[in-house]
Amino acid sequence: MNSDAPSNASAPRPRGQVWLVLAAVFTGLFVLNVASRMLFIKQGIALWRLNDVGEFLLVLVAMAFFVLGLLSAEKAR
């Protein structure tokens, strides 16, 4: 095995990617909330739901992290 080859396993992620991963996590939580709300409307099954303010805050945080990720990636160029 060639020890001169760079290892990607220990390389830190660029800062912009961290923000984008956080944006994806919060967007995923928003999608789960919408799916849960649709399940409640269609089937009457209440698993987990946020109220309107919580849903708004989820989207707001996801958008903020997405913008931070884009700005960080642009700054790194």
C-alpha positions as CSV (number, residue, x, y, z in Angstrom):
1,M,0.0,0.0,0.0
2,N,1.3,3.4,-0.9
3,S,1.7,5.6,2.2
4,D,2.1,8.8,0.0
5,A,-1.5,8.8,-1.0
6,P,-3.7,11.2,1.0
7,S,-6.3,9.7,3.3
8,N,-9.8,11.0,3.0
9,A,-11.0,9.3,6.2
10,S,-9.3,11.8,8.5
11,A,-9.7,14.9,6.3
12,P,-12.0,17.5,8.0
13,R,-15.0,18.7,6.1
14,P,-15.0,22.1,4.7
15,R,-17.0,24.5,6.9
16,G,-19.6,25.1,4.1
17,Q,-20.5,21.4,4.0
18,V,-21.2,21.3,7.7
19,W,-23.8,24.1,7.3
20,L,-25.3,22.3,4.4
21,V,-25.6,19.0,6.3
22,L,-27.3,20.8,9.1
23,A,-29.7,22.4,6.6
24,A,-30.5,18.9,5.2
25,V,-31.2,17.6,8.7
26,F,-33.6,20.4,9.5
27,T,-35.3,20.1,6.1
28,G,-35.6,16.4,6.8
29,L,-37.3,17.1,10.1
30,F,-39.7,19.5,8.3
31,V,-40.6,16.8,5.7
32,L,-41.2,14.3,8.6
33,N,-43.4,16.8,10.3
34,V,-45.4,17.3,7.0
35,A,-45.7,13.6,6.5
36,S,-46.9,13.1,10.1
37,R,-49.5,15.8,9.7
38,M,-50.7,14.2,6.4
39,L,-50.9,10.8,8.2
40,F,-53.0,12.4,10.9
41,I,-55.4,14.1,8.4
42,K,-55.8,11.0,6.3
43,Q,-55.7,8.2,8.9
44,G,-56.3,9.9,12.2
45,I,-52.9,8.6,13.5
46,A,-51.1,11.2,15.6
47,L,-47.4,10.4,15.9
48,W,-45.4,13.6,16.1
49,R,-46.5,17.0,15.0
50,L,-45.3,20.6,15.5
51,N,-47.7,23.5,15.6
52,D,-47.5,26.3,13.0
53,V,-44.9,28.2,14.9
54,G,-42.6,25.2,15.4
55,E,-43.0,24.4,11.7
56,F,-42.1,28.0,10.8
57,L,-39.0,27.9,13.0
58,L,-37.9,24.6,11.5
59,V,-38.0,26.1,8.0
60,L,-36.4,29.3,9.1
61,V,-33.4,27.4,10.7
62,A,-33.1,25.2,7.7
63,M,-33.0,28.2,5.4
64,A,-30.5,30.0,7.6
65,F,-28.1,27.0,7.6
66,F,-28.5,26.7,3.8
67,V,-27.6,30.3,3.3
68,L,-24.6,30.0,5.7
69,G,-23.5,26.9,3.7
70,L,-23.7,28.7,0.4
71,L,-21.9,31.8,1.7
72,S,-19.2,29.7,3.3
73,A,-18.7,27.7,0.1
74,E,-18.5,30.9,-1.9
75,K,-16.0,32.4,0.5
76,A,-13.8,29.3,0.3
77,R,-13.5,29.6,-3.5
